[in-house]
């Protein structure tokens, strides 16, 4: 069956929709479905997208294509709407550069079923659902009416009250009322008197995290700013603008025009002038606030809200609950997840970026209260006429009162989302849950009385294919995916491992088995884990669940009851599955799997220790062999070997804890004698972005040494503040660290940081061949690339291929030289399987190219957002194809050794 995945769209949540579309594209069961990517652009045009572009980091990385963008001073990325009014010919031309523009009447020729991952207005408000019904295309999720209710927070309020659900007191403020209000302080007083503090302000027709503010004090300025945020309008003062430097003004424009954090584009001034592009707005503000200009300028997005929903704050614990329906059409609430976050609002970033919030499933409450949450969620699902699945958010107060405040007919579909997190509790992996949604949606569309014979036939055809898949499920190669560990990159390892598992689980060739590694530097243990534990929030949560199981803690009674209620779903889509963690020896692992994919980062995993154990039992594995791994984990040794072979690297030295303990002043003086500030300090034998800091002063150097040489796990407050450690950032405990000089431009006409991937295979003569990919240009928000920027969706920006030069031929010449340099590094270090090499590139005035190697990663991150997948796509590999080639090489290597 052909599945048209419709993703992107005009809403402010289009990037999450884009990432969700990619998740569905990768995780559809390939034995049942053929994925057809249909990208909806921000003007509502549909494009049959060339699959390569699905693996770009963000929409703006490929659309609109760079060659149709205006040549501007700062080269800021922009969405299609910033190109202004476009003709049909121009729209067709732009679409043709990334795929083919299609129209709704052509959908039926291209796919049998539409899987919707659109968010917000146009996507989950009944618009796309109505369009698809008109053209007779079955689609996923709820129908037109429940979708329209699900997006309208004001209509929801009335319906919640009508059906007897508790809802916080609220007021609706219209744009006209706001403009007509002379005394805004009195309005604030009135709202506080009626609703109390804090006040919650929401944009009523946006996704649940957009345009939301919490006002905790009676402060008129904060209140006015919150109203503006919900209306997507902003008043800029001349004094505020003029006080900023040119760089600060540019950053202000970037934030202002961001569709998630700012008001987005196009905007309209108070006198009706339309502004489409970021640098056009920069120019307008600079011109408007000239010496004789006005004191203020108000900007309003062209798709602004006309009302603000103002609610009383609920002081309670926040949860989210996915409700699905069984084969009889009855709702089954999955275990509600509690959301513990760093900030006051569960916002866009904390909702979709792993690690910024914590998800606890089920919420830690007495069983009867959890069951009451589930009961209320099921009742609301039925009351609002939802179908197939829904995500219901709410709060429970200390007194046990339940407030359901945000019904959603579409859930975010990133690998870390509630959607998959809760489905795993009934034994469904992401691929199986997507199959459940398609089949259940088809059954719902049959009930509509439209195209009944056709839809019934599609449903029968799918059931036959599913029965065949179940019969051959265990004929596949079994791959143990080892993830977790105990390094500071263990959470990224879990993201990588889950991604590998998900890519393999939807294939026709492999049956992945999730395996978690835990322990410490003295010893480690392996555990085969069930899917629900694999999809816990992070590595520490997984370890805690394993420890609880080892201690004999029984399954939570709510989970046991939900599993029973959903047993029909589990049997049909997943069959029998592991129920609790099982400890494994390497000998037992040999009997369980045909090969292993090591998704660990840092130690152990990238250091040869695991490879040594696997080779004892002739278990094939991915990546480099023992000796190469032992070298590349150590950045000092790697650089030393490369320098000996004439490869440009940074100047470096090791700084030892014993020297610091004996004489701190002499320790710091020796470093300062060899290196001028600023320089780079980082662990010498850990993952690529772990605790890497640009050190600019003696105070920062002292703070770094205190952190990395500390004796306790807890991070001291003073050095953490000096180094501006981010939320949840970890610094490993080490006996030494590496100092490197800061690599800079040094007169080069072009200078950039790149990261390049590679893949190996065996040639006809049995020798290792290297395929070097087009490198990505890495752009850091801060002083060095963070873990999040490298590996998490929506964080950081990677441009693939790297922009070495404007002229295409010159760019390719430089790229070919860089690829040769990276290949030489791989050969010197005897890298096998695949790897990622980080470097700086200088293009000198005489056009010579210098590639300075930073570090080599023998087991690079394989999260969904990592740029190595952007690179492999250029060479024709989808992520699954790339992973398949990596595994194939490992199995061939083991055969060669045995023979």
Secondary structure by P-SEA (a helix, b strand, c coil): ccccccccccccaaaaaaaaaaaaaaccccccbbbbbbbbcccccccccccccccccccccccccccccccccccccccccccccccaaaaaaaaaacbbbbcccccccccccccccccccccccaaaaaaaaaacccccccccaaaaaaacaaaaaaaaaaacccccccccccaaaaaacccaaaaaaaaaaaccccbbbbccccccccbbbbbccccaaaaaaaaaaaacbbbbbaaaaaaccaaaaaaaaaaaaccccccccccccccccccccaaaaaaaaaaaaccccccbbbbbccccccbbbbbcccccccbbbbbbbccccbbbbcbbbbbbccccccccccccccccbbbbccccccaaaaaaaaaaaaaaaaaacccccbbbbbccccccccccccccccccccccccaaaaaaaacccaaaaaaaaaaaaaaaaaacccaaaaaaaaaaaaaaaaaaaaaaccccbbbbbbccccccaaaaaaaaaaaaaaaaaacccbbbbbbbbbbcccccccccccccccccccaaaaaaaaaaaaacccccaaaaaaaaaaaaaaaacccccccbbbbbcaaaaaacccbbbbcccccccccaaaaaaaaaabbbbccccaaaaaccccaaaaaaaaaaabbbbcccbbbbaaaaaacaaaaaaaaaacccccbbbbcccccccccccccccaaaaaaaaaaaaccccccccaaaaaacccccbbbbbccbbbbbcccccccccccccccccbbbbbcccccbbbbbcbbbbbbbcccccccccccccccbbbbccccccccaaaaaaaaaaaaaaaaaaaaaacccccccccbbbbbccccbbbbbbcccccccccccccaaaaaaaaacccaaaaaaaaaaaaaaaaaaaac
